[in-house]
Amino acid sequence: MATSDILKEPLLLRLSRLFGGLRGDLTGGLTAAVVALPLALAFAVASGVEPKAGLYTAIVAGIVAAIFGGSSVQITGPTGAMAVVLVGIVAKYGLEKVWIAGVMAGIIQIALGVAKLGQLVKFIPYPVTAGFTNGIAVIIFCGQLNNFFGLKLPRSEHFLPGLWQSLSHVEALNWAAVALAVVVIATNLLWPRVNTTIPGSLVGLVLATAIASAFHLNVPTIGTIPQSLPMPQGIPHWNDFSVIRELINPALALAALGSIESLLSAVVADGMTVSEKHNSDRELIGQGLANMIVPFFGGIPATGAIARTAVNVRSGGKTRLSGVIHGVALAIIVLTLAPLAEQIPLAALAGILMVVSLRMIEWEAIGLLMRATYSDFAVMILTWLVTILFDLVLAVEVGLIAAGALFIKRMSDLSLVKIPETEVFPPGTPLELGKEIAVYRVDGPVFFGAAERFATFLRDEPEVKYLILRLRFVPNMDTTGLVALEDIYHDLERHNCRLILTGLQPEVQQLLERTGLLNTIGLSNCFETTTEAICSISPQIACSQPIVANLETKELMELID
């Protein structure tokens, strides 16, 4: 609706529209805050930092990204994927260096947005995203075994040593902690049958905390949470170049993961709303600003959160105001309920994260890829295993390389078929091409993966004097394919064989013109149809009118043309 049309509306209608939108944003923001509260605490613990860092991240990053980001309904905060990367960085470098890495990651994200590289996320193959998402789910689940069992073991930098450490001490488990975790898991799974408005994670968290307090259970809790808003602070060693150089790889990992997850979340949000679609480049800039600012308030790197964004949209959130309300609501909760949060058992947070991880596993994607192609399924499994055994960034790199190799293999399966005389002319036609004329139909792009086969296949006709290449179904050609075609031309020329091209597509023809190869081959050797090329070679065929007229089927006409 145009601005002039809006101004012509009655005042009451405009006010109702305004307050209707405000009501939706208020409901969406408050609901998202309720869902975000236990997750912010849980993901902070999963990242190896104090629970308050998760709350501060959700408040500051949520507000900054909502204002400056490219999605109107995106909710930003701590996430499981980021926790998987952060836990190793925290264990290796410490929290202060994580803050520096977070600022560096934010700068990288802003640079990506300014360079307009936000669209690149669309080129990540589906098996790769499914693989690393499932890998993250497994790591989150197994990473919570310590808290599930009530153990107080040091956090491991890597997945497998941490898993073995937890399982090797299972005889020392705290049965009270296990019981509380089971209560939270059961509540998470069963509560939606009772009520869908209040999240089951929050109900389970409150229930487990109440049980632990009422029965004075000896279980580890999250500890002190300051009853105050996050305040600006300095970051030690920020100007130390050696520290910055040391953290460049973690910063790149955080920036890559934060960008991928935020943009994927924004795409999911686009599919749930009829409002304006997100601007991917602006979203990267908004997320980068959030990650630059949040370390100065004691927070950790954040990303767009798919689950909280979905809750915001489903609850009525339509504009950036819903994200701001989400952050403000969390700030109010910190100011009023922080003392109560100190009693939350870590086992309760473990139960929440275990349910989240089970829901993260893309069961439908696994089934789809198993039914589709074994190669895509193998890419997903490879990405999944590398995520679990090594790290997430390496998994994405390996997955992209594997998917790219498969793509090249598929594209290299160039269809190059010699057309027999019986298919060039209809049955009963007395004319024959003879051994001196060969017609080949080429289907598919001629690029570096198929160039060698393209070149060698056409050198097996020693008696041919006229080689016709039907290129109507060649949509494009890269430089390697171009060089291969030029080699074919010179090779045929040495054998006194004339190369003729038919059905050149505009993109291929423009490439040949720009490089001068079209002039080398000669415009007189380029024809619109294969029939025209054959008629130009043989005068007796050119004088025979029934050649095209006698074609009985449309398919045969298409074969020749």
PALUM-140022 format. One record per residue (C-alpha): residue number from 1; z, y, x. Coordinates in steps of 0.25 Angstrom, whole numbers, plus 5000, padded with zeros to 4 digits. Example, Ala and Ser with C-alpha at 12.3 -4.5 7.8 and 13.67 -1.06 7.14 Angstrom:
romi=1; Z=5031; Y=4982; X=5049
romi=2; Z=5029; Y=4996; X=5055
END
This chain:
romi=1; Z=5000; Y=5000; X=5000
romi=2; Z=4996; Y=5014; X=5006
romi=3; Z=5007; Y=5024; X=5008
romi=4; Z=5001; Y=5034; X=4998
romi=5; Z=5002; Y=5023; X=4987
romi=6; Z=5016; Y=5020; X=4991
romi=7; Z=5019; Y=5035; X=4990
romi=8; Z=5013; Y=5035; X=4976
romi=9; Z=5023; Y=5024; X=4971
romi=10; Z=5034; Y=5029; X=4962
romi=11; Z=5047; Y=5032; X=4970
romi=12; Z=5055; Y=5020; X=4963
romi=13; Z=5044; Y=5010; X=4967
romi=14; Z=5044; Y=5015; X=4981
romi=15; Z=5059; Y=5014; X=4982
romi=16; Z=5059; Y=5000; X=4976
romi=17; Z=5049; Y=4996; X=4986
romi=18; Z=5057; Y=5002; X=4997
romi=19; Z=5071; Y=4996; X=4993
romi=20; Z=5064; Y=4983; X=4989
romi=21; Z=5060; Y=4981; X=5004
romi=22; Z=5073; Y=4986; X=5009
romi=23; Z=5080; Y=4975; X=5000
romi=24; Z=5071; Y=4964; X=5006
romi=25; Z=5074; Y=4969; X=5020
romi=26; Z=5088; Y=4970; X=5018
romi=27; Z=5089; Y=4956; X=5012
romi=28; Z=5080; Y=4950; X=5023
romi=29; Z=5087; Y=4957; X=5034
romi=30; Z=5101; Y=4953; X=5029
romi=31; Z=5097; Y=4939; X=5027
romi=32; Z=5090; Y=4938; X=5041
romi=33; Z=5103; Y=4943; X=5047
romi=34; Z=5111; Y=4932; X=5040
romi=35; Z=5102; Y=4922; X=5046
romi=36; Z=5101; Y=4929; X=5059
romi=37; Z=5117; Y=4929; X=5061
romi=38; Z=5119; Y=4914; X=5064
romi=39; Z=5106; Y=4913; X=5072
romi=40; Z=5108; Y=4925; X=5081
romi=41; Z=5122; Y=4919; X=5085
romi=42; Z=5116; Y=4905; X=5086
romi=43; Z=5104; Y=4909; X=5095
romi=44; Z=5113; Y=4917; X=5104
romi=45; Z=5121; Y=4905; X=5107
romi=46; Z=5109; Y=4897; X=5108
romi=47; Z=5104; Y=4907; X=5119
romi=48; Z=5116; Y=4906; X=5127
romi=49; Z=5122; Y=4920; X=5124
romi=50; Z=5133; Y=4925; X=5115
romi=51; Z=5131; Y=4925; X=5100
romi=52; Z=5133; Y=4940; X=5100
romi=53; Z=5120; Y=4941; X=5108
romi=54; Z=5112; Y=4935; X=5096
romi=55; Z=5118; Y=4944; X=5086
romi=56; Z=5115; Y=4956; X=5095
romi=57; Z=5101; Y=4951; X=5097
romi=58; Z=5098; Y=4949; X=5082
romi=59; Z=5103; Y=4963; X=5079
romi=60; Z=5096; Y=4971; X=5090
romi=61; Z=5084; Y=4963; X=5091
romi=62; Z=5083; Y=4961; X=5076
romi=63; Z=5083; Y=4976; X=5074
romi=64; Z=5074; Y=4981; X=5085
romi=65; Z=5063; Y=4970; X=5083
romi=66; Z=5063; Y=4973; X=5068
romi=67; Z=5060; Y=4988; X=5070
romi=68; Z=5050; Y=4987; X=5081
romi=69; Z=5044; Y=4973; X=5079
romi=70; Z=5031; Y=4969; X=5073
romi=71; Z=5036; Y=4961; X=5061
romi=72; Z=5043; Y=4968; X=5049
romi=73; Z=5051; Y=4956; X=5046
romi=74; Z=5054; Y=4949; X=5059
romi=75; Z=5069; Y=4946; X=5062
romi=76; Z=5072; Y=4946; X=5077
romi=77; Z=5084; Y=4940; X=5084
romi=78; Z=5089; Y=4928; X=5093
romi=79; Z=5080; Y=4915; X=5090
romi=80; Z=5081; Y=4901; X=5094
romi=81; Z=5068; Y=4901; X=5103
romi=82; Z=5074; Y=4913; X=5111
romi=83; Z=5087; Y=4906; X=5112
romi=84; Z=5080; Y=4894; X=5119
romi=85; Z=5075; Y=4903; X=5130
romi=86; Z=5087; Y=4912; X=5131
romi=87; Z=5097; Y=4900; X=5133
romi=88; Z=5090; Y=4897; X=5146
romi=89; Z=5089; Y=4911; X=5151
romi=90; Z=5104; Y=4914; X=5147
romi=91; Z=5108; Y=4901; X=5155
romi=92; Z=5100; Y=4905; X=5167
romi=93; Z=5101; Y=4920; X=5168
romi=94; Z=5112; Y=4925; X=5159
romi=95; Z=5113; Y=4934; X=5147
romi=96; Z=5111; Y=4947; X=5155
romi=97; Z=5098; Y=4942; X=5161
romi=98; Z=5094; Y=4938; X=5147
romi=99; Z=5095; Y=4952; X=5143
romi=100; Z=5086; Y=4957; X=5154
romi=101; Z=5076; Y=4946; X=5151
romi=102; Z=5077; Y=4950; X=5136
romi=103; Z=5073; Y=4964; X=5139
romi=104; Z=5062; Y=4959; X=5148
romi=105; Z=5057; Y=4950; X=5137
romi=106; Z=5057; Y=4962; X=5128
romi=107; Z=5048; Y=4970; X=5137
romi=108; Z=5038; Y=4959; X=5138
romi=109; Z=5037; Y=4958; X=5123
romi=110; Z=5035; Y=4973; X=5121
romi=111; Z=5024; Y=4972; X=5132
romi=112; Z=5018; Y=4960; X=5124
romi=113; Z=5018; Y=4968; X=5112
romi=114; Z=5012; Y=4981; X=5118
romi=115; Z=5001; Y=4972; X=5124
romi=116; Z=4998; Y=4967; X=5110
romi=117; Z=5000; Y=4952; X=5114
romi=118; Z=5008; Y=4949; X=5101
romi=119; Z=4996; Y=4941; X=5095
romi=120; Z=4997; Y=4931; X=5106
romi=121; Z=5008; Y=4923; X=5099
romi=122; Z=4997; Y=4918; X=5089
romi=123; Z=4990; Y=4910; X=5101
romi=124; Z=5002; Y=4901; X=5103
romi=125; Z=4998; Y=4888; X=5097
romi=126; Z=5006; Y=4882; X=5086
romi=127; Z=5010; Y=4869; X=5094
romi=128; Z=5016; Y=4878; X=5105
romi=129; Z=5025; Y=4886; X=5095
romi=130; Z=5029; Y=4873; X=5088
romi=131; Z=5032; Y=4867; X=5101
romi=132; Z=5041; Y=4878; X=5106
romi=133; Z=5048; Y=4880; X=5093
romi=134; Z=5052; Y=4866; X=5092
romi=135; Z=5056; Y=4866; X=5106
romi=136; Z=5065; Y=4878; X=5104
romi=137; Z=5071; Y=4870; X=5092
romi=138; Z=5075; Y=4858; X=5100
romi=139; Z=5081; Y=4867; X=5111
romi=140; Z=5089; Y=4875; X=5101
romi=141; Z=5094; Y=4862; X=5094
romi=142; Z=5098; Y=4855; X=5107
romi=143; Z=5104; Y=4868; X=5113
romi=144; Z=5114; Y=4869; X=5102
romi=145; Z=5120; Y=4855; X=5105
romi=146; Z=5131; Y=4861; X=5113
romi=147; Z=5136; Y=4870; X=5102
romi=148; Z=5134; Y=4859; X=5092
romi=149; Z=5143; Y=4849; X=5099
romi=150; Z=5153; Y=4860; X=5102
romi=151; Z=5151; Y=4859; X=5117
romi=152; Z=5153; Y=4871; X=5127
romi=153; Z=5143; Y=4867; X=5138
romi=154; Z=5136; Y=4877; X=5146
romi=155; Z=5122; Y=4881; X=5141
romi=156; Z=5111; Y=4875; X=5149
romi=157; Z=5098; Y=4882; X=5153
romi=158; Z=5089; Y=4871; X=5149
romi=159; Z=5087; Y=4863; X=5137
romi=160; Z=5088; Y=4848; X=5142
romi=161; Z=5100; Y=4850; X=5151
romi=162; Z=5107; Y=4857; X=5140
romi=163; Z=5104; Y=4846; X=5130
romi=164; Z=5109; Y=4836; X=5140
romi=165; Z=5122; Y=4844; X=5142
romi=166; Z=5125; Y=4844; X=5127
romi=167; Z=5122; Y=4830; X=5125
romi=168; Z=5130; Y=4825; X=5137
romi=169; Z=5143; Y=4832; X=5132
romi=170; Z=5141; Y=4827; X=5118
romi=171; Z=5154; Y=4819; X=5119
romi=172; Z=5162; Y=4832; X=5120
romi=173; Z=5156; Y=4838; X=5107
romi=174; Z=5165; Y=4846; X=5097
romi=175; Z=5165; Y=4839; X=5084
romi=176; Z=5169; Y=4852; X=5077
romi=177; Z=5157; Y=4859; X=5082
romi=178; Z=5148; Y=4848; X=5078
romi=179; Z=5153; Y=4848; X=5064
romi=180; Z=5152; Y=4863; X=5063
romi=181; Z=5137; Y=4862; X=5068
romi=182; Z=5134; Y=4851; X=5058
romi=183; Z=5140; Y=4860; X=5047
romi=184; Z=5131; Y=4872; X=5051
romi=185; Z=5119; Y=4862; X=5052
romi=186; Z=5122; Y=4856; X=5038
romi=187; Z=5124; Y=4870; X=5032
romi=188; Z=5111; Y=4875; X=5038
romi=189; Z=5103; Y=4864; X=5032
romi=190; Z=5110; Y=4863; X=5018
romi=191; Z=5113; Y=4877; X=5015
romi=192; Z=5099; Y=4881; X=5011
romi=193; Z=5100; Y=4871; X=4999
romi=194; Z=5112; Y=4880; X=4994
romi=195; Z=5107; Y=4894; X=4997
romi=196; Z=5095; Y=4900; X=5004
romi=197; Z=5100; Y=4914; X=5005
romi=198; Z=5111; Y=4912; X=5015
romi=199; Z=5106; Y=4905; X=5028
romi=200; Z=5113; Y=4892; X=5031
romi=201; Z=5115; Y=4895; X=5045
romi=202; Z=5124; Y=4906; X=5041
romi=203; Z=5132; Y=4898; X=5031
romi=204; Z=5133; Y=4886; X=5041
romi=205; Z=5138; Y=4896; X=5052
romi=206; Z=5149; Y=4902; X=5042
romi=207; Z=5153; Y=4888; X=5038
romi=208; Z=5155; Y=4883; X=5052
romi=209; Z=5162; Y=4895; X=5056
romi=210; Z=5172; Y=4894; X=5045
romi=211; Z=5174; Y=4879; X=5047
romi=212; Z=5177; Y=4881; X=5062
romi=213; Z=5187; Y=4893; X=5059
romi=214; Z=5194; Y=4886; X=5047
romi=215; Z=5196; Y=4873; X=5055
romi=216; Z=5198; Y=4880; X=5069
romi=217; Z=5188; Y=4871; X=5075
romi=218; Z=5187; Y=4871; X=5090
romi=219; Z=5172; Y=4874; X=5092
romi=220; Z=5165; Y=4884; X=5100
romi=221; Z=5162; Y=4898; X=5093
romi=222; Z=5152; Y=4909; X=5097
romi=223; Z=5163; Y=4918; X=5101
romi=224; Z=5165; Y=4933; X=5101
romi=225; Z=5155; Y=4942; X=5094
romi=226; Z=5157; Y=4957; X=5096
romi=227; Z=5159; Y=4964; X=5083
romi=228; Z=5150; Y=4975; X=5087
romi=229; Z=5135; Y=4979; X=5087
romi=230; Z=5127; Y=4976; X=5100
romi=231; Z=5127; Y=4988; X=5109
romi=232; Z=5118; Y=4992; X=5120
romi=233; Z=5121; Y=4987; X=5134
romi=234; Z=5115; Y=4987; X=5148
romi=235; Z=5108; Y=4975; X=5154
romi=236; Z=5113; Y=4971; X=5169
romi=237; Z=5102; Y=4970; X=5179
romi=238; Z=5091; Y=4975; X=5170
romi=239; Z=5085; Y=4983; X=5182
romi=240; Z=5086; Y=4972; X=5192
romi=241; Z=5072; Y=4968; X=5195
romi=242; Z=5076; Y=4954; X=5201
romi=243; Z=5082; Y=4951; X=5187
romi=244; Z=5070; Y=4955; X=5180
romi=245; Z=5061; Y=4947; X=5188
romi=246; Z=5071; Y=4935; X=5187
romi=247; Z=5070; Y=4936; X=5171
romi=248; Z=5055; Y=4938; X=5169
romi=249; Z=5053; Y=4924; X=5165
romi=250; Z=5064; Y=4923; X=5155
romi=251; Z=5059; Y=4937; X=5150
romi=252; Z=5045; Y=4931; X=5148
romi=253; Z=5050; Y=4919; X=5141
romi=254; Z=5059; Y=4928; X=5131
romi=255; Z=5047; Y=4937; X=5129
romi=256; Z=5037; Y=4926; X=5126
romi=257; Z=5047; Y=4918; X=5117
romi=258; Z=5051; Y=4931; X=5110
romi=259; Z=5037; Y=4935; X=5107
romi=260; Z=5032; Y=4922; X=5102
romi=261; Z=5044; Y=4919; X=5093
romi=262; Z=5044; Y=4933; X=5087
romi=263; Z=5029; Y=4934; X=5084
romi=264; Z=5029; Y=4920; X=5078
romi=265; Z=5041; Y=4924; X=5069
romi=266; Z=5033; Y=4937; X=5065
romi=267; Z=5021; Y=4928; X=5062
romi=268; Z=5030; Y=4919; X=5053
romi=269; Z=5036; Y=4932; X=5046
romi=270; Z=5021; Y=4937; X=5043
romi=271; Z=5019; Y=4924; X=5036
romi=272; Z=5031; Y=4926; X=5027
romi=273; Z=5029; Y=4941; X=5023
romi=274; Z=5018; Y=4949; X=5016
romi=275; Z=5021; Y=4961; X=5024
romi=276; Z=5014; Y=4966; X=5036
romi=277; Z=5012; Y=4956; X=5047
romi=278; Z=5019; Y=4958; X=5060
romi=279; Z=5013; Y=4965; X=5073
romi=280; Z=5015; Y=4955; X=5084
romi=281; Z=5014; Y=4966; X=5095
romi=282; Z=5024; Y=4975; X=5089
romi=283; Z=5033; Y=4962; X=5086
romi=284; Z=5033; Y=4960; X=5101
romi=285; Z=5037; Y=4974; X=5104
romi=286; Z=5048; Y=4974; X=5094
romi=287; Z=5053; Y=4960; X=5099
romi=288; Z=5052; Y=4966; X=5114
romi=289; Z=5060; Y=4978; X=5110
romi=290; Z=5071; Y=4970; X=5104
romi=291; Z=5072; Y=4961; X=5116
romi=292; Z=5072; Y=4973; X=5125
romi=293; Z=5084; Y=4979; X=5117
romi=294; Z=5092; Y=4968; X=5113
romi=295; Z=5097; Y=4964; X=5127
romi=296; Z=5104; Y=4978; X=5128
romi=297; Z=5112; Y=4974; X=5116
romi=298; Z=5116; Y=4961; X=5122
romi=299; Z=5106; Y=4953; X=5114
romi=300; Z=5096; Y=4942; X=5118
romi=301; Z=5081; Y=4941; X=5117
romi=302; Z=5076; Y=4939; X=5102
romi=303; Z=5064; Y=4936; X=5094
romi=304; Z=5059; Y=4936; X=5080
romi=305; Z=5066; Y=4925; X=5072
romi=306; Z=5058; Y=4917; X=5063
romi=307; Z=5069; Y=4912; X=5054
romi=308; Z=5076; Y=4926; X=5052
romi=309; Z=5063; Y=4933; X=5050
romi=310; Z=5059; Y=4922; X=5039
romi=311; Z=5073; Y=4925; X=5033
romi=312; Z=5070; Y=4940; X=5033
romi=313; Z=5057; Y=4939; X=5026
romi=314; Z=5061; Y=4928; X=5016
romi=315; Z=5073; Y=4937; X=5012
romi=316; Z=5065; Y=4949; X=5009
romi=317; Z=5063; Y=4957; X=5023
romi=318; Z=5050; Y=4965; X=5024
romi=319; Z=5052; Y=4976; X=5034
romi=320; Z=5058; Y=4978; X=5048
romi=321; Z=5071; Y=4983; X=5040
romi=322; Z=5074; Y=4969; X=5038
romi=323; Z=5075; Y=4966; X=5053
romi=324; Z=5084; Y=4978; X=5055
romi=325; Z=5093; Y=4974; X=5043
romi=326; Z=5094; Y=4960; X=5050
romi=327; Z=5099; Y=4967; X=5063
romi=328; Z=5109; Y=4977; X=5056
romi=329; Z=5115; Y=4966; X=5047
romi=330; Z=5118; Y=4957; X=5060
romi=331; Z=5124; Y=4969; X=5066
romi=332; Z=5133; Y=4971; X=5054
romi=333; Z=5137; Y=4956; X=5054
romi=334; Z=5141; Y=4958; X=5069
romi=335; Z=5150; Y=4970; X=5066
romi=336; Z=5157; Y=4963; X=5054
romi=337; Z=5157; Y=4948; X=5057
romi=338; Z=5157; Y=4946; X=5072
romi=339; Z=5172; Y=4941; X=5072
romi=340; Z=5168; Y=4930; X=5062
romi=341; Z=5156; Y=4926; X=5070
romi=342; Z=5165; Y=4923; X=5082
romi=343; Z=5170; Y=4910; X=5076
romi=344; Z=5156; Y=4904; X=5074
romi=345; Z=5155; Y=4890; X=5080
romi=346; Z=5144; Y=4888; X=5090
romi=347; Z=5142; Y=4875; X=5083
romi=348; Z=5138; Y=4882; X=5071
romi=349; Z=5127; Y=4890; X=5078
romi=350; Z=5123; Y=4877; X=5084
romi=351; Z=5121; Y=4871; X=5070
romi=352; Z=5113; Y=4883; X=5066
romi=353; Z=5104; Y=4882; X=5078
romi=354; Z=5102; Y=4867; X=5076
romi=355; Z=5097; Y=4870; X=5062
romi=356; Z=5088; Y=4881; X=5067
romi=357; Z=5082; Y=4872; X=5078
romi=358; Z=5079; Y=4861; X=5068
romi=359; Z=5072; Y=4871; X=5059
romi=360; Z=5064; Y=4877; X=5071
romi=361; Z=5057; Y=4863; X=5073
romi=362; Z=5043; Y=4864; X=5067
romi=363; Z=5043; Y=4851; X=5061
romi=364; Z=5030; Y=4855; X=5053
romi=365; Z=5023; Y=4859; X=5066
romi=366; Z=5026; Y=4846; X=5072
romi=367; Z=5020; Y=4838; X=5061
romi=368; Z=5008; Y=4847; X=5060
romi=369; Z=5005; Y=4846; X=5075
romi=370; Z=5007; Y=4831; X=5074
romi=371; Z=4997; Y=4830; X=5063
romi=372; Z=4987; Y=4840; X=5070
romi=373; Z=4984; Y=4837; X=5084
romi=374; Z=4991; Y=4829; X=5095
romi=375; Z=4988; Y=4840; X=5105
romi=376; Z=4994; Y=4851; X=5097
romi=377; Z=5006; Y=4842; X=5095
romi=378; Z=5007; Y=4839; X=5110
romi=379; Z=5007; Y=4854; X=5113
romi=380; Z=5019; Y=4856; X=5103
romi=381; Z=5027; Y=4844; X=5109
romi=382; Z=5024; Y=4849; X=5123
romi=383; Z=5029; Y=4863; X=5120
romi=384; Z=5041; Y=4857; X=5113
romi=385; Z=5045; Y=4849; X=5125
romi=386; Z=5042; Y=4860; X=5135
romi=387; Z=5051; Y=4869; X=5127
romi=388; Z=5062; Y=4859; X=5127
romi=389; Z=5061; Y=4855; X=5141
romi=390; Z=5058; Y=4868; X=5148
romi=391; Z=5057; Y=4881; X=5141
romi=392; Z=5051; Y=4888; X=5129
romi=393; Z=5041; Y=4897; X=5137
romi=394; Z=5036; Y=4886; X=5146
romi=395; Z=5034; Y=4878; X=5133
romi=396; Z=5025; Y=4889; X=5127
romi=397; Z=5017; Y=4890; X=5139
romi=398; Z=5015; Y=4875; X=5140
romi=399; Z=5012; Y=4874; X=5125
romi=400; Z=5002; Y=4885; X=5127
romi=401; Z=4995; Y=4879; X=5139
romi=402; Z=4995; Y=4865; X=5132
romi=403; Z=4989; Y=4872; X=5119
romi=404; Z=4979; Y=4879; X=5127
romi=405; Z=4974; Y=4867; X=5134
romi=406; Z=4972; Y=4860; X=5121
romi=407; Z=4965; Y=4872; X=5116
romi=408; Z=4955; Y=4871; X=5128
romi=409; Z=4954; Y=4856; X=5126
romi=410; Z=4950; Y=4858; X=5111
romi=411; Z=4941; Y=4869; X=5114
romi=412; Z=4934; Y=4862; X=5125
romi=413; Z=4930; Y=4851; X=5116
romi=414; Z=4917; Y=4858; X=5114
romi=415; Z=4907; Y=4852; X=5105
romi=416; Z=4893; Y=4851; X=5112
romi=417; Z=4884; Y=4842; X=5105
romi=418; Z=4869; Y=4839; X=5108
romi=419; Z=4861; Y=4840; X=5094
romi=420; Z=4852; Y=4828; X=5093
romi=421; Z=4837; Y=4831; X=5088
romi=422; Z=4840; Y=4824; X=5075
romi=423; Z=4850; Y=4835; X=5072
romi=424; Z=4842; Y=4846; X=5077
romi=425; Z=4831; Y=4843; X=5068
romi=426; Z=4831; Y=4836; X=5054
romi=427; Z=4826; Y=4821; X=5053
romi=428; Z=4811; Y=4820; X=5052
romi=429; Z=4808; Y=4832; X=5061
romi=430; Z=4797; Y=4827; X=5070
romi=431; Z=4801; Y=4837; X=5081
romi=432; Z=4811; Y=4833; X=5093
romi=433; Z=4818; Y=4841; X=5103
romi=434; Z=4815; Y=4831; X=5114
romi=435; Z=4824; Y=4830; X=5127
romi=436; Z=4821; Y=4844; X=5132
romi=437; Z=4829; Y=4851; X=5121
romi=438; Z=4844; Y=4849; X=5119
romi=439; Z=4852; Y=4855; X=5108
romi=440; Z=4868; Y=4856; X=5110
romi=441; Z=4877; Y=4861; X=5099
romi=442; Z=4890; Y=4868; X=5105
romi=443; Z=4902; Y=4869; X=5096
romi=444; Z=4915; Y=4877; X=5101
romi=445; Z=4918; Y=4888; X=5111
romi=446; Z=4913; Y=4886; X=5125
romi=447; Z=4924; Y=4890; X=5134
romi=448; Z=4931; Y=4886; X=5147
romi=449; Z=4936; Y=4873; X=5141
romi=450; Z=4923; Y=4868; X=5136
romi=451; Z=4914; Y=4874; X=5146
romi=452; Z=4912; Y=4862; X=5156
romi=453; Z=4909; Y=4853; X=5145
romi=454; Z=4899; Y=4863; X=5139
romi=455; Z=4892; Y=4864; X=5153
romi=456; Z=4891; Y=4849; X=5157
romi=457; Z=4887; Y=4844; X=5143
romi=458; Z=4874; Y=4852; X=5143
romi=459; Z=4870; Y=4846; X=5157
romi=460; Z=4867; Y=4832; X=5152
romi=461; Z=4853; Y=4835; X=5147
romi=462; Z=4843; Y=4834; X=5159
romi=463; Z=4830; Y=4834; X=5151
romi=464; Z=4834; Y=4846; X=5142
romi=465; Z=4825; Y=4858; X=5144
romi=466; Z=4831; Y=4866; X=5132
romi=467; Z=4846; Y=4866; X=5130
romi=468; Z=4850; Y=4872; X=5117
romi=469; Z=4865; Y=4876; X=5115
romi=470; Z=4869; Y=4878; X=5100
romi=471; Z=4881; Y=4888; X=5101
romi=472; Z=4883; Y=4892; X=5087
romi=473; Z=4897; Y=4886; X=5087
romi=474; Z=4901; Y=4891; X=5100
romi=475; Z=4910; Y=4903; X=5096
romi=476; Z=4914; Y=4908; X=5110
romi=477; Z=4912; Y=4905; X=5124
romi=478; Z=4921; Y=4909; X=5136
romi=479; Z=4917; Y=4913; X=5150
romi=480; Z=4918; Y=4898; X=5155
romi=481; Z=4909; Y=4894; X=5144
romi=482; Z=4900; Y=4905; X=5147
romi=483; Z=4899; Y=4901; X=5162
romi=484; Z=4897; Y=4886; X=5157
romi=485; Z=4885; Y=4891; X=5149
romi=486; Z=4879; Y=4899; X=5160
romi=487; Z=4880; Y=4886; X=5169
romi=488; Z=4873; Y=4878; X=5159
romi=489; Z=4862; Y=4888; X=5158
romi=490; Z=4860; Y=4889; X=5173
romi=491; Z=4861; Y=4873; X=5174
romi=492; Z=4850; Y=4871; X=5163
romi=493; Z=4841; Y=4882; X=5170
romi=494; Z=4841; Y=4874; X=5183
romi=495; Z=4837; Y=4862; X=5175
romi=496; Z=4826; Y=4870; X=5168
romi=497; Z=4833; Y=4869; X=5154
romi=498; Z=4833; Y=4881; X=5145
romi=499; Z=4847; Y=4884; X=5138
romi=500; Z=4846; Y=4889; X=5124
romi=501; Z=4858; Y=4894; X=5116
romi=502; Z=4858; Y=4895; X=5101
romi=503; Z=4868; Y=4900; X=5090
romi=504; Z=4876; Y=4910; X=5100
romi=505; Z=4888; Y=4915; X=5093
romi=506; Z=4891; Y=4930; X=5095
romi=507; Z=4903; Y=4929; X=5104
romi=508; Z=4896; Y=4919; X=5113
romi=509; Z=4883; Y=4927; X=5113
romi=510; Z=4890; Y=4940; X=5117
romi=511; Z=4897; Y=4932; X=5128
romi=512; Z=4884; Y=4928; X=5134
romi=513; Z=4878; Y=4942; X=5132
romi=514; Z=4889; Y=4948; X=5139
romi=515; Z=4889; Y=4939; X=5151
romi=516; Z=4874; Y=4939; X=5152
romi=517; Z=4872; Y=4924; X=5150
romi=518; Z=4864; Y=4926; X=5137
romi=519; Z=4854; Y=4934; X=5145
romi=520; Z=4854; Y=4923; X=5156
romi=521; Z=4851; Y=4912; X=5146
romi=522; Z=4841; Y=4921; X=5139
romi=523; Z=4841; Y=4927; X=5125
romi=524; Z=4828; Y=4918; X=5123
romi=525; Z=4837; Y=4906; X=5124
romi=526; Z=4847; Y=4910; X=5113
romi=527; Z=4844; Y=4907; X=5098
romi=528; Z=4851; Y=4908; X=5085
romi=529; Z=4848; Y=4894; X=5081
romi=530; Z=4846; Y=4880; X=5088
romi=531; Z=4833; Y=4879; X=5080
romi=532; Z=4827; Y=4892; X=5085
romi=533; Z=4830; Y=4887; X=5099
romi=534; Z=4823; Y=4874; X=5097
romi=535; Z=4811; Y=4881; X=5091
romi=536; Z=4810; Y=4890; X=5103
romi=537; Z=4810; Y=4879; X=5112
romi=538; Z=4799; Y=4870; X=5105
romi=539; Z=4787; Y=4877; X=5099
romi=540; Z=4784; Y=4864; X=5091
romi=541; Z=4798; Y=4865; X=5084
romi=542; Z=4796; Y=4880; X=5082
romi=543; Z=4784; Y=4877; X=5074
romi=544; Z=4790; Y=4867; X=5065
romi=545; Z=4796; Y=4874; X=5053
romi=546; Z=4803; Y=4862; X=5046
romi=547; Z=4814; Y=4861; X=5057
romi=548; Z=4824; Y=4870; X=5051
romi=549; Z=4818; Y=4869; X=5037
romi=550; Z=4820; Y=4854; X=5036
romi=551; Z=4834; Y=4854; X=5040
romi=552; Z=4841; Y=4846; X=5029
romi=553; Z=4856; Y=4850; X=5030
romi=554; Z=4863; Y=4863; X=5033
romi=555; Z=4871; Y=4856; X=5043
romi=556; Z=4859; Y=4853; X=5051
romi=557; Z=4854; Y=4867; X=5050
romi=558; Z=4868; Y=4872; X=5056
romi=559; Z=4867; Y=4861; X=5067
romi=560; Z=4854; Y=4868; X=5072
romi=561; Z=4857; Y=4882; X=5069
END
